[in-house]
Amino acid sequence: MNKIRIITLSVFVSLSANCIAQEMNEQEKEKALKTSTNLTWEGNKSLSEDDFIAAEVNYRKAISESPENSAAPYNLGNAYYLNETYNEAFSRFKEAGETSTSKKDKHSAYHNMGNVFMKRKEYEKAVEAYKEALRNDPTDEETRYNLALAKELLKKDEENKQQNQDDKDEDKKDKDENKDQDKKDEGENEDKKDQGDEGDKGEEGDKNEEQKDENKDGERDKKNQKKQPEQGDKEQQQQPRPNQLSKQQVENLLRAMQNAEKKVQDKIDAKKVKGVKIKNEKDW
């Protein structure tokens, strides 16, 4: 029995120690949360005075003091958002949404995450963020309006992307067709060139053949021309020229002329005799 009591007493002491430790931890957490809340308040004050650097320092200290203070990262996210540092703002809003235990705080964190996505024109992510915000607070009309706007912008963005893709496809198609046409034209030009070369060769061949024939004809003409004077010389030697009389012809002509002159002279003499008048002198 005594032994059992000792064991029971040991268990009791152990449980008591755990409770005391938990109580001390809770007190420390409460103290840390209180300090974090005060630092968050200081950060809000600095931000309202447009002192971004001081506000950032206080918010960061508040976050390091107590991870249970979701207001510190949320407010720091707002500070970054106002400073247009959207990547940092998104990280802090996400941290606030994950650490918050209140639906209201979760709603605010996801709503602002949607706003960051809208700024970055990431409309699909914005739609999901606004939907998550509405799950935590379906009554917020501003979130509902932002969700409708994000859906509309997403639709237009997808249409633009599709149109751009269609334009790219059309341009690619045109380029491919132009390339094919260019290749076809090049092929036709090559064929024409080959045909032209063959034609030129053929024409040159024909011209060469004609030239050869002409040369042959010319050579024949030259030979004929050389032979013709020789034949002509022989003919000239054998036959008298048209204006040149042979010896016999000359003799015959002279004889004919002499005969003609004689006849003419005889006629003249006869006329003279016949034409002489006898003078009758009158005797007075």
Salt bridges, closest charged atoms under 4 A:
GLU56 OE2 - ARG60 NE 3.55
GLU95 OE1 - ARG92 NH1 2.83
GLU122 OE1 - ARG120 NH2 3.37
GLU122 OE1 - LYS125 NZ 3.81
GLU132 OE1 - ARG135 NH1 2.73
ASP140 OD2 - HIS107 NE2 2.97
GLU142 OE2 - HIS111 NE2 3.89
ASP157 OD2 - LYS161 NZ 3.40
ASP176 OD2 - LYS172 NZ 3.29
ASP217 OD1 - ARG220 NH1 2.57
GLU281 OE2 - LYS279 NZ 3.81
